[in-house]
Amino acid sequence: MKKNIFFKGLASLMIGALAVSGLSSCGHDYLDLKPITSTSAADIAGSIEGARAAKTGLCQGMYRQISSNAIKKDNNGEAAMSKFYGEVFGGNCLYDLYCGHSTSDTYISWNQVNRAKGWGPSLMWSYAYNLINWANMIIENIDNLDPFDGERDFIKAVALTIRAHAYTRLLQVYAPNWENADNGNVYCIVLRESSSVEEKNFSTMNEVLNLIYSDLDSAIALFESCNWERDFIWEPDIHVAKGIYSRVAMLKHDYVLAEKMAKEAREGYPIMSAAQYLSGFVTANDEYMWASYYEAPATAIYYYADGNWWGCNGRYQASWGYTVAAIDYDFYRRFPITDIRKKLYLTPEFLTLNKALADKHGVKAADFWDPDKVFTNGFRIQLNNKNSKLQKMVIEYGKQEFERLKPINNFLSGTVAPYQSSKTEVLFGIQWKFWGNQIYGMNQPCFMRASEMAYNEAEAAFRNGNEARAREILIELNKDKRDPNFTCTESGDALLQKIMDYRGFELWGEGFNWFDLKRWHVGMKRVGWKANDPSSGNRGEGFCQTFGPDDFYGWRFIVPEGEFNYNKLADPNILPGGNK
C-alpha cells in the first residue's frame, strides 16, 4: 500500500471538493448531482452517472487547491505548473512575489532543477501522475458501459486527451531537449498505463511519445465519431486534442505533423482583438480553446486563485506589498512602440505612451536609471522607494485602469486596484496584463488559445521550408490585431527569430517561455540593471545568470526522491547524469 501514497487520492482531492455542486448543466442535467466523496472503478463501469462524475473530477482537478509548504499557497494545478516552470525559470519574466527578496532564492538561479527533495522536481511529477492515474481509471473501465448515444466515447476521449497532456508536461520538464535525447532513446520518466500504480523502471522518451501519439489518435477518432459536444471550456475536445498533438510534435521536432495539427486545432477560433488583449485576461473570450472553470466551484479556490498571485490587482500584492511580475526589459525593447502590447508594462516607453500623465507628475525616462531615484539590493529594481513622483503616477494610472476595466470584468468592490498603495513596491517592468476579480482575485487561466496554435503553425511552416506561409501567419497575427505598422519581409534565421520573439511577446506570462527556449535549444542570458546606463536591463545583478542549451543535460529536472522511495524498480543510473 505504501507505494500508492505518492499517486493515489484524486477521488478525494478532486471529486469531493470540486465535482458537481452548483454548476449549470448546459443541456445535460448530470452536473446537478450532489457532490460525492469518491469514484471507484465500479462507479465508472457501473453507470454513466459515475463515469460523468469521474470525467468532471478529472477535468476540474486541473485547477484546484493543492497544499504545499514548499511554495506556500499558490499551487493550484495547471495554472501554477505553467507559470512556475514555463515563466519563472525562463528569461522573459521576473517573478517577484517570492523572488528578489532573498539572496538564497532557488527559483531564478535554477538551484531547484537538481534538488531531490525540493519543490522543483516534485510538483510537476505529482501533479501530472495524479492526472494520469485518474485518467487511467476511466480509460480501463469505461468500455464496460453501453455507448449512451456517444457520451461514453466522449468521456473516454477526454481521459485520453488529458493523459496525453499530462505525459507531455512530464516530457517538457523531466526529459532533455530533443538535441540531447539521443533521437528519443534517452530514459526519462515512468510510463504508467494502469491505475494500479505498479512498480516499474523508467521508459525512453520514444516510448512515452508513442503512447502520447496513440492516445491522441484514439481521442481524435472518438471525438469525431461520438457525435457529442462538450458543455464547458474546461473539458477538452477535438480542437484541444489536436492542439496537444501540435505541442508534443513540436517538442519532438516532428514539424510536418505539428503544422497540420496546429492549423486544424485553431479552426473556428479567431485571434482576439486588441481591445480583448487589453481587457485583463479575467474570463475566456472567443479565442480561448481550453481554460479553467470560472463559475462555481471556482469561488471555493480562495487564495489559491491564479489571479490572486498573478493578477496585477491580486490580494497578495496589497497585503504583502510585493509586485507580482515584470517583463524583462532587454526583451521588451525588441518591439516597436506602436505595438499595443507595449502598453501593459511600466518601462521608459510607458512615459511616451502616457505623456500627459508623465508630464503631470514630472516623471522622466532618466528616472529609471538614476541611482538616486532607484532602489536596488542587488536582486530587485524598485522604482518607488526613492521616487514619490513616480509612485503617485503609478497609483493614478492603476486607478484609471481599474475603472476602465470594471465594466468589462464586473469587478467586485473588494478588488484592489493595482499598486494603488504607497506601500506596494513598483518594479521596473511591472505588468498589468493579468487582472483578477472577487475578493481573492479570481480569474480564468487559459490552458490553450488560438494564438499559440498560430505561432506553432508559423514556426512549423518555416521549419518545413514554407517561409511564405510563416510570414503570412505573422501578418495575420500582428498587423490588424496588435500593430498597424507591422511588416514581415525577413527570411532565414531573421524570420525564425521574429517568430520566436513575437510568440514570446504575445504569450508573455501565460506559461511558455522556458518550455520554448528548451525545445528551441537556445541559451538564455539575463541582463542586469546598471546606473545611468539606458542600454542595460532591469534585473538585479544577483539574477543575471546565463544558461547554455546543453546545461543540466538538456534542461531536465531530476526525478524527485519520492519516486524512488515508493518504486524500487526505478533505476536512477539509467537517467542522464545518474539523476544528479
C-alpha positions as CSV (number, residue, x, y, z in Angstrom):
1,M,0.0,0.0,0.0
2,K,2.9,2.4,0.7
3,K,3.8,2.7,-2.9
4,N,0.4,4.1,-3.8
5,I,0.6,7.1,-1.4
6,F,2.5,9.2,-3.8
7,F,0.0,8.9,-6.6
8,K,-3.4,7.9,-5.3
9,G,-6.2,10.0,-3.9
10,L,-7.7,12.1,-6.8
11,A,-11.1,10.8,-5.8
12,S,-11.0,12.7,-2.5
13,L,-8.9,15.6,-3.8
14,M,-10.8,16.3,-7.0
15,I,-14.3,14.8,-6.8
16,G,-15.2,15.5,-3.2
17,A,-14.4,19.2,-3.3
18,L,-14.9,20.0,-7.0
19,A,-17.1,17.7,-8.9
20,V,-20.6,18.8,-9.4
21,S,-22.3,21.1,-6.9
22,G,-23.6,24.4,-8.2
23,L,-22.7,24.1,-11.9
24,S,-25.0,24.9,-14.7
25,S,-25.8,21.8,-16.9
26,C,-25.9,23.5,-20.3
27,G,-28.1,20.8,-21.8
28,H,-27.2,17.9,-19.5
29,D,-28.5,17.5,-16.0
30,Y,-25.7,15.4,-14.6
31,L,-23.9,18.3,-13.1
32,D,-26.8,19.0,-10.8
33,L,-25.9,15.9,-8.8
34,K,-24.8,16.3,-5.2
35,P,-21.0,16.1,-4.5
36,I,-19.7,12.6,-4.0
37,T,-16.6,11.8,-1.9
38,S,-15.0,9.2,-4.1
39,T,-15.4,7.5,-7.5
40,S,-14.2,3.9,-7.9
41,A,-13.6,1.7,-10.9
42,A,-17.0,0.1,-10.1
43,D,-18.7,3.5,-10.3
44,I,-17.2,4.2,-13.7
45,A,-18.0,0.8,-15.1
46,G,-21.4,0.6,-13.4
47,S,-23.3,3.7,-14.6
48,I,-23.0,6.6,-17.0
49,E,-23.5,8.9,-13.9
50,G,-20.4,7.5,-12.3
51,A,-18.4,8.0,-15.5
52,R,-19.7,11.6,-15.8
53,A,-18.6,12.4,-12.3
54,A,-15.2,10.9,-12.9
55,K,-14.7,12.9,-16.1
56,T,-15.8,16.1,-14.2
57,G,-13.4,15.4,-11.4
58,L,-10.6,14.8,-13.8
59,C,-11.1,18.0,-15.7
60,Q,-11.7,20.2,-12.7
61,G,-8.8,18.5,-11.0
62,M,-6.5,20.5,-13.2
63,Y,-7.4,23.7,-11.2
64,R,-7.8,23.2,-7.5
65,Q,-6.2,23.8,-4.1
66,I,-3.1,21.7,-3.7
67,S,-1.4,22.1,-0.3
68,S,2.3,22.5,-0.5
69,N,4.6,24.0,2.2
70,A,7.3,24.3,-0.4
71,I,5.6,27.1,-2.4
72,K,3.1,28.2,0.2
73,K,-0.5,28.5,-1.1
74,D,-0.2,29.2,-4.8
75,N,-0.1,25.6,-6.1
76,N,-3.5,25.4,-8.0
77,G,-2.6,22.8,-10.6
78,E,-2.3,23.6,-14.3
79,A,-2.0,27.4,-13.9
80,A,0.7,27.1,-11.3
81,M,2.6,24.4,-13.3
82,S,2.6,26.6,-16.4
83,K,3.7,29.7,-14.6
84,F,6.4,28.3,-12.4
85,Y,8.1,26.1,-14.9
86,G,7.2,28.0,-18.0
87,E,7.8,31.5,-16.8
88,V,9.8,31.8,-13.5
89,F,12.6,29.6,-14.9
90,G,12.6,31.4,-18.2
91,G,14.2,34.6,-19.4
92,N,11.3,37.0,-20.3
93,C,9.6,37.3,-16.9
94,L,10.7,38.5,-13.5
95,Y,8.6,36.9,-10.8
96,D,9.0,38.9,-7.6
97,L,6.3,37.8,-5.2
98,Y,8.9,35.4,-3.8
99,C,12.0,36.1,-5.9
100,G,14.0,39.1,-5.3
101,H,13.5,39.3,-1.6
102,S,16.2,36.8,-0.6
103,T,19.8,36.2,-1.5
104,S,19.1,32.4,-1.2
105,D,16.5,32.3,-3.9
106,T,16.3,29.0,-5.7
107,Y,13.8,29.9,-8.4
108,I,15.6,32.2,-10.7
109,S,19.0,30.6,-10.0
110,W,17.8,27.2,-11.2
111,N,19.1,25.6,-8.0
112,Q,15.7,23.8,-7.9
113,V,16.5,21.8,-11.0
114,N,18.5,19.1,-9.2
115,R,17.2,19.3,-5.7
116,A,15.9,15.8,-5.0
117,K,13.9,17.0,-2.0
118,G,12.9,20.4,-3.5
119,W,9.6,21.5,-4.8
120,G,11.0,22.0,-8.3
121,P,11.4,18.2,-9.1
122,S,8.3,17.1,-7.1
123,L,5.5,19.5,-8.1
124,M,5.0,18.6,-11.7
125,W,5.8,15.0,-11.1
126,S,3.0,14.6,-8.5
127,Y,0.5,16.8,-10.4
128,A,0.9,15.0,-13.7
129,Y,0.9,11.5,-12.3
130,N,-2.2,12.2,-10.3
131,L,-4.0,13.2,-13.5
132,I,-2.6,10.1,-15.3
133,N,-3.7,7.8,-12.5
134,W,-7.3,9.2,-12.6
135,A,-7.4,9.1,-16.4
136,N,-6.2,5.5,-16.4
137,M,-9.0,4.5,-14.1
138,I,-11.5,6.0,-16.6
139,I,-9.8,4.5,-19.7
140,E,-9.6,1.0,-18.3
141,N,-13.2,0.9,-17.1
142,I,-15.3,3.0,-19.4
143,D,-15.7,0.4,-22.2
144,N,-17.9,-1.7,-19.9
145,L,-20.7,0.8,-20.3
146,D,-23.2,1.0,-23.2
147,P,-22.5,3.8,-25.7
148,F,-25.2,6.1,-24.3
149,D,-25.6,7.9,-27.6
150,G,-21.9,8.5,-27.8
151,E,-21.4,10.0,-24.4
152,R,-19.3,7.1,-23.2
153,D,-16.9,7.6,-26.1
154,F,-16.7,11.3,-25.4
155,I,-15.7,10.6,-21.8
156,K,-13.0,8.2,-22.9
157,A,-11.7,10.7,-25.4
158,V,-11.5,13.3,-22.7
159,A,-9.5,11.0,-20.4
160,L,-7.1,10.0,-23.3
161,T,-6.6,13.7,-24.1
162,I,-5.8,14.6,-20.5
163,R,-3.4,11.6,-20.1
164,A,-1.6,12.8,-23.3
165,H,-1.4,16.3,-21.9
166,A,0.0,15.1,-18.6
167,Y,2.7,13.0,-20.3
168,T,3.5,15.9,-22.5
169,R,4.0,18.0,-19.3
170,L,6.3,15.4,-17.9
171,L,8.4,15.3,-21.0
172,Q,8.7,19.1,-21.0
173,V,10.2,19.1,-17.5
174,Y,12.0,15.7,-17.0
175,A,13.1,14.8,-20.5
176,P,16.0,16.6,-22.1
177,N,15.5,18.8,-25.2
178,W,15.5,16.8,-28.4
179,E,19.1,17.7,-29.2
180,N,20.2,15.9,-26.0
181,A,17.7,13.0,-26.3
182,D,19.7,10.6,-28.5
183,N,16.8,10.6,-31.0
184,G,14.4,9.8,-28.2
185,N,16.3,6.9,-26.8
186,V,17.2,8.5,-23.5
187,Y,15.4,7.3,-20.4
188,C,13.3,9.9,-18.6
189,I,10.0,9.0,-16.9
190,V,7.9,6.1,-15.7
191,L,5.2,5.0,-18.2
192,R,2.1,4.1,-16.3
193,E,-1.0,2.9,-18.3
194,S,-2.8,1.3,-15.3
195,S,-4.4,2.8,-12.2
196,S,-2.8,0.1,-10.1
197,V,0.4,2.1,-10.0
198,E,2.7,-0.9,-10.1
199,E,6.5,-0.5,-9.6
200,K,8.2,0.0,-13.0
201,N,11.5,1.2,-14.3
202,F,11.9,4.3,-16.5
203,S,10.9,4.4,-20.1
204,T,12.6,6.1,-23.0
205,M,11.3,9.3,-24.5
206,N,10.3,7.5,-27.6
207,E,8.2,5.0,-25.6
208,V,6.4,7.9,-24.0
209,L,5.9,9.8,-27.2
210,N,4.5,6.6,-28.8
211,L,1.8,6.5,-26.1
212,I,1.0,10.2,-26.4
213,Y,0.6,9.9,-30.2
214,S,-1.5,6.7,-29.8
215,D,-3.7,8.4,-27.1
216,L,-4.3,11.4,-29.3
217,D,-5.0,9.4,-32.4
218,S,-7.6,7.4,-30.4
219,A,-9.1,10.5,-28.8
220,I,-9.5,12.3,-32.1
221,A,-11.2,9.3,-33.7
222,L,-13.6,9.1,-30.7
223,F,-14.3,12.8,-30.8
224,E,-15.1,12.6,-34.5
225,S,-17.4,9.5,-34.2
226,C,-19.2,10.1,-30.9
227,N,-21.4,13.0,-32.0
228,W,-21.1,14.5,-28.6
229,E,-20.3,18.2,-27.8
230,R,-18.6,19.4,-24.7
231,D,-20.6,21.6,-22.3
232,F,-17.8,23.6,-20.8
233,I,-14.5,25.1,-21.8
234,W,-12.7,23.2,-19.1
235,E,-13.4,19.9,-20.9
236,P,-11.0,19.1,-23.8
237,D,-12.5,18.5,-27.2
238,I,-11.1,17.6,-30.6
239,H,-9.5,21.0,-31.1
240,V,-7.7,20.7,-27.7
241,A,-6.6,17.1,-28.6
242,K,-5.1,18.4,-31.9
243,G,-3.5,21.3,-30.1
244,I,-1.8,19.0,-27.6
245,Y,-0.7,16.9,-30.6
246,S,0.9,20.0,-32.1
247,R,2.7,20.8,-28.9
248,V,4.2,17.4,-28.5
249,A,5.1,17.2,-32.2
250,M,7.0,20.5,-31.8
251,L,8.8,19.0,-28.8
252,K,9.9,16.1,-31.0
253,H,10.7,18.3,-34.0
254,D,8.0,16.5,-36.0
255,Y,7.2,19.6,-37.8
256,V,5.0,18.3,-40.6
257,L,2.6,16.8,-38.1
258,A,2.9,19.9,-35.9
259,E,1.9,22.3,-38.7
260,K,-1.1,20.1,-39.7
261,M,-2.4,19.8,-36.1
262,A,-1.9,23.4,-35.2
263,K,-3.8,24.5,-38.3
264,E,-6.7,22.2,-37.7
265,A,-6.7,22.9,-33.9
266,R,-7.4,26.6,-34.3
267,E,-10.1,26.3,-36.9
268,G,-13.1,28.3,-35.8
269,Y,-11.2,30.2,-33.1
270,P,-10.4,33.8,-34.1
271,I,-7.4,35.7,-32.8
272,M,-8.6,38.1,-30.0
273,S,-8.9,41.7,-30.9
274,A,-6.6,44.5,-29.5
275,A,-9.4,45.5,-27.1
276,Q,-9.8,42.0,-25.9
277,Y,-6.0,41.6,-25.4
278,L,-6.0,44.8,-23.2
279,S,-9.1,43.7,-21.2
280,G,-7.3,41.9,-18.3
281,F,-7.4,38.2,-19.2
282,V,-10.0,37.7,-16.5
283,T,-12.5,35.5,-18.3
284,A,-12.5,33.5,-21.5
285,N,-13.2,35.1,-24.8
286,D,-13.8,33.5,-28.2
287,E,-10.1,32.8,-28.8
288,Y,-9.8,30.6,-25.7
289,M,-9.7,26.9,-26.7
290,W,-9.3,25.4,-23.3
291,A,-9.4,27.1,-19.9
292,S,-10.1,26.5,-16.2
293,Y,-13.6,26.9,-14.8
294,Y,-14.7,30.4,-13.7
295,E,-18.2,29.6,-12.5
296,A,-18.7,27.6,-9.3
297,P,-16.8,25.9,-7.8
298,A,-14.2,28.4,-8.7
299,T,-15.2,30.6,-5.8
300,A,-14.1,27.8,-3.5
301,I,-10.4,28.0,-4.6
302,Y,-10.0,31.2,-2.4
303,Y,-6.4,32.3,-2.0
304,Y,-5.1,29.6,-4.4
305,A,-6.7,31.5,-7.3
306,D,-4.4,32.3,-10.2
307,G,-5.4,36.0,-10.2
308,N,-4.6,36.2,-6.5
309,W,-0.9,35.5,-7.3
310,W,-0.6,36.5,-10.9
311,G,-3.1,39.3,-11.4
312,C,-1.8,42.8,-11.0
313,N,-4.6,43.5,-8.5
314,G,-4.3,40.3,-6.7
315,R,-4.8,40.2,-2.9
316,Y,-1.2,39.3,-2.1
317,Q,0.3,42.4,-3.7
318,A,-2.0,44.5,-1.5
319,S,-1.3,42.6,1.7
320,W,2.4,41.9,1.3
321,G,3.4,44.9,-0.7
322,Y,5.3,42.9,-3.3
323,T,4.9,43.3,-7.0
324,V,3.9,40.1,-8.8
325,A,5.7,40.0,-12.2
326,A,7.6,42.2,-14.6
327,I,8.7,41.8,-18.1
328,D,12.4,41.6,-19.0
329,Y,13.4,44.9,-20.4
330,D,16.0,43.6,-22.7
331,F,13.3,41.5,-24.3
332,Y,10.6,44.2,-24.2
333,R,12.6,46.8,-26.2
334,R,12.8,44.5,-29.3
335,F,9.3,45.6,-30.3
336,P,8.1,49.0,-31.7
337,I,6.2,51.4,-29.6
338,T,3.2,51.1,-32.0
339,D,2.6,47.6,-30.7
340,I,-0.4,47.7,-28.3
341,R,1.2,45.0,-26.1
342,K,3.8,47.6,-25.0
343,K,1.1,49.4,-23.1
344,L,0.9,46.7,-20.5
345,Y,4.2,47.2,-18.7
346,L,5.9,50.1,-16.8
347,T,9.1,51.0,-18.7
348,P,10.6,54.2,-20.0
349,E,8.4,53.8,-23.1
350,F,5.3,54.0,-20.8
351,L,6.1,57.7,-20.4
352,T,5.8,58.2,-24.1
353,L,2.6,56.3,-24.3
354,N,1.1,58.2,-21.4
355,K,2.8,61.5,-21.9
356,A,0.2,63.7,-20.2
357,L,0.2,61.6,-17.1
358,A,4.0,61.5,-17.0
359,D,4.3,65.3,-17.5
360,K,1.7,65.9,-14.8
361,H,3.9,64.0,-12.3
362,G,7.2,65.1,-13.6
363,V,8.5,61.6,-14.3
364,K,11.2,61.2,-16.9
365,A,12.8,58.3,-18.7
366,A,16.1,59.0,-17.0
367,D,14.5,58.3,-13.6
368,F,14.5,54.6,-14.5
369,W,18.4,54.7,-14.5
370,D,19.0,57.3,-11.8
371,P,20.7,55.6,-8.8
372,D,19.4,58.4,-6.6
373,K,15.8,57.5,-7.5
374,V,16.1,53.8,-7.9
375,F,16.4,51.3,-5.0
376,T,18.3,48.0,-5.6
377,N,19.6,45.4,-3.2
378,G,21.3,43.6,-6.0
379,F,18.3,41.4,-6.6
380,R,15.3,43.7,-7.5
381,I,15.0,47.1,-9.1
382,Q,12.4,49.1,-7.2
383,L,11.3,52.4,-8.7
384,N,9.1,54.0,-6.0
385,N,11.3,53.7,-2.9
386,K,13.0,57.0,-3.6
387,N,10.7,58.5,-6.2
388,S,7.4,59.8,-4.8
389,K,6.5,61.4,-8.2
390,L,6.7,58.0,-10.0
391,Q,4.8,56.4,-7.2
392,K,1.9,58.9,-7.5
393,M,1.9,58.4,-11.3
394,V,1.6,54.6,-11.0
395,I,-1.2,54.9,-8.4
396,E,-3.2,57.3,-10.5
397,Y,-2.7,55.1,-13.6
398,G,-3.7,52.0,-11.7
399,K,-6.9,53.5,-10.6
400,Q,-7.7,54.7,-14.1
401,E,-7.2,51.2,-15.5
402,F,-9.2,49.7,-12.7
403,E,-12.2,52.0,-13.6
404,R,-11.7,51.3,-17.4
405,L,-11.8,47.6,-16.9
406,K,-14.5,47.5,-14.3
407,P,-17.4,47.4,-16.8
408,I,-15.7,44.7,-18.8
409,N,-14.9,42.4,-15.9
410,N,-17.6,43.3,-13.5
411,F,-15.0,43.8,-10.8
412,L,-16.3,43.4,-7.3
413,S,-15.9,46.3,-4.9
414,G,-13.4,44.3,-2.8
415,T,-10.9,44.1,-5.6
416,V,-7.8,46.2,-5.0
417,A,-6.6,48.5,-7.9
418,P,-3.0,47.7,-8.9
419,Y,-0.2,49.3,-7.0
420,Q,-2.6,51.9,-5.5
421,S,-0.9,51.7,-2.1
422,S,2.2,53.7,-1.4
423,K,3.4,50.6,0.5
424,T,3.4,48.4,-2.6
425,E,6.7,48.0,-4.4
426,V,6.8,49.1,-8.0
427,L,9.4,47.3,-10.1
428,F,10.9,48.2,-13.3
429,G,8.8,46.5,-16.0
430,I,5.7,45.7,-13.8
431,Q,2.8,44.3,-15.7
432,W,-0.9,45.0,-15.9
433,K,-1.7,42.4,-18.5
434,F,-3.4,40.0,-16.0
435,W,-6.1,41.0,-13.6
436,G,-8.4,39.2,-11.1
437,N,-11.9,39.5,-9.8
438,Q,-13.6,38.9,-6.5
439,I,-12.1,39.4,-3.1
440,Y,-9.2,36.9,-3.7
441,G,-8.5,37.7,-7.3
442,M,-10.5,35.1,-9.2
443,N,-9.8,34.8,-13.0
444,Q,-10.0,32.1,-15.6
445,P,-6.5,30.8,-16.6
446,C,-6.2,29.9,-20.2
447,F,-4.7,26.4,-21.0
448,M,-4.7,26.9,-24.8
449,R,-5.7,29.6,-27.2
450,A,-5.6,30.1,-31.0
451,S,-2.6,32.5,-31.0
452,E,-0.4,29.7,-29.6
453,M,-1.5,27.4,-32.3
454,A,-1.0,30.0,-35.0
455,Y,2.6,30.5,-33.8
456,N,3.1,26.7,-33.8
457,E,1.8,26.7,-37.3
458,A,4.1,29.6,-38.4
459,E,7.2,28.0,-36.8
460,A,6.5,24.6,-38.2
461,A,5.8,26.0,-41.7
462,F,9.2,27.8,-41.5
463,R,11.0,24.6,-40.5
464,N,9.2,22.7,-43.3
465,G,10.6,25.2,-45.8
466,N,7.5,27.3,-46.4
467,E,8.7,30.8,-45.4
468,A,5.9,32.5,-47.3
469,R,3.3,30.8,-45.1
470,A,5.2,31.7,-42.0
471,R,5.2,35.3,-43.0
472,E,1.5,35.2,-43.9
473,I,0.6,33.9,-40.4
474,L,2.8,36.5,-38.6
475,I,1.0,39.3,-40.5
476,E,-2.4,37.7,-39.7
477,L,-1.5,37.7,-36.0
478,N,0.1,41.1,-35.7
479,K,-0.9,43.6,-38.5
480,D,-4.6,44.1,-37.7
481,K,-4.8,43.0,-34.1
482,R,-1.5,44.2,-32.5
483,D,0.4,46.8,-34.5
484,P,-0.9,48.6,-37.7
485,N,2.7,49.3,-38.7
486,F,3.7,45.6,-38.5
487,T,5.6,44.3,-41.6
488,C,7.3,41.0,-42.2
489,T,9.8,40.7,-45.0
490,E,12.5,38.7,-43.2
491,S,13.8,35.3,-44.3
492,G,16.1,32.6,-43.0
493,D,17.3,33.0,-39.4
494,A,15.9,36.5,-39.1
495,L,12.4,35.2,-39.9
496,L,12.8,32.4,-37.3
497,Q,14.0,34.9,-34.7
498,K,11.0,37.1,-35.5
499,I,8.6,34.2,-35.0
500,M,10.3,33.4,-31.7
501,D,10.2,37.0,-30.5
502,Y,6.6,37.7,-31.3
503,R,5.5,34.4,-29.9
504,G,7.1,35.3,-26.7
505,F,5.6,38.8,-26.6
506,E,2.1,37.6,-27.4
507,L,2.1,34.8,-24.9
508,W,4.1,36.6,-22.2
509,G,3.2,35.4,-18.7
510,E,1.0,32.6,-19.9
511,G,3.4,29.7,-19.3
512,F,5.6,29.1,-22.4
513,N,9.0,30.8,-22.3
514,W,11.1,28.2,-20.5
515,F,9.5,25.4,-22.5
516,D,10.0,27.2,-25.7
517,L,13.7,28.0,-25.1
518,K,14.3,24.4,-24.2
519,R,12.7,22.9,-27.3
520,W,14.4,25.6,-29.5
521,H,17.8,24.5,-28.0
522,V,18.9,28.1,-27.4
523,G,20.6,29.6,-24.4
524,M,19.3,32.3,-22.0
525,K,21.2,35.4,-20.8
526,R,19.6,37.7,-18.2
527,V,20.8,41.3,-18.5
528,G,21.2,43.4,-15.3
529,W,20.5,47.0,-14.4
530,K,23.3,49.5,-14.3
531,A,23.1,53.0,-13.0
532,N,22.9,55.7,-15.7
533,D,23.0,53.1,-18.5
534,P,19.8,53.0,-20.5
535,S,21.2,50.2,-22.6
536,S,21.3,47.8,-19.6
537,G,18.5,45.6,-18.3
538,N,16.1,45.7,-15.4
539,R,17.3,42.8,-13.3
540,G,19.3,42.9,-10.1
541,E,22.8,41.7,-10.7
542,G,22.2,38.8,-8.5
543,F,19.7,37.4,-11.0
544,C,21.8,37.8,-14.2
545,Q,22.5,34.1,-14.8
546,T,23.4,32.7,-18.2
547,F,22.4,29.1,-19.1
548,G,23.6,27.3,-22.2
549,P,21.2,25.0,-24.1
550,D,23.1,21.9,-23.1
551,D,23.3,22.7,-19.3
552,F,21.6,20.3,-16.9
553,Y,21.7,17.5,-19.5
554,G,19.5,19.5,-21.9
555,W,17.5,21.4,-19.3
556,R,15.9,18.5,-17.5
557,F,14.7,18.5,-13.9
558,I,15.8,15.4,-11.9
559,V,13.2,12.8,-10.9
560,P,12.1,13.5,-7.3
561,E,13.2,11.4,-4.4
562,G,9.6,10.3,-3.7
563,E,9.6,8.2,-6.8
564,F,12.5,6.1,-5.6
565,N,11.0,5.8,-2.1
566,Y,7.9,4.1,-3.5
567,N,9.2,2.5,-6.7
568,K,12.1,0.2,-6.0
569,L,12.3,-0.9,-9.7
570,A,13.2,2.7,-10.8
571,D,16.9,2.7,-11.5
572,P,18.4,6.3,-11.3
573,N,21.6,5.1,-13.0
574,I,19.9,4.9,-16.4
575,L,18.8,8.5,-16.3
576,P,21.0,11.3,-17.7
577,G,23.8,12.0,-15.3
578,G,22.5,9.3,-12.9
579,N,19.7,11.7,-11.9
580,K,22.1,14.1,-10.2
